[in-house]
């Protein structure tokens, strides 16, 4: 079912019983004009639900291009999903969540409202995310905690061995060397001048958000 003020791009494949653009499950929503925007080349499988935005935030829920939403996944109001993400069955995100490009959400993963999921990150099956997940990071558990870098995913997407190594070193600076987050970010900012692959990580850490998973 497609409802509301919904814009859908080209070459999307929408399977039976999906629900797109319906009003949000937000008690504060009072019928204001809101939208849902879907890009191109997405796969939206059975029983996926993508709700419209609310006037209290973006007033729009936005999905990029080339995403795969497997059965029973849910995107709540005012979320922003980038490009080429993969959502395994029953992965669900609450309102106001931002999901970066190429992120992978494992089966039954859940994300708390207002969290950010960085690009090229991976949520293991059943992960419950209560804080922001930096780019390139794998998290698992309840609450989700960092377990390493998504090195295999990066290699599959054409990252060089040198880039993968730079990401691993950055992960160690954040999580293994006892640095404050500000000190780690400052180091990565310097290293990003010669390692551009670190730029998305530096940008992500520069935004306070809900604090990163620890």
Buried (B, 14 or more C-beta within 10 A) or exposed (E): EBEBBBEBBEEBEBBEEBBBBBBBEBEEBEEEEBBBBBBBBBBBBBBBBBBBBBBBBBBBBBBBBBBBBBBBBBBBBBBBBBBBBBBBBBBBBBBBBBBBBBBBBBBBBBBBBBBBBBBBBBBBBBBBBBBBBBBBBBBBBEEBEBBBBBBEBBEEEEBEEEBBBBBBBBBEBBBEEEBEEEEBBBBBBEBBEEBEBBBBBBEBBEEEBBEBBE
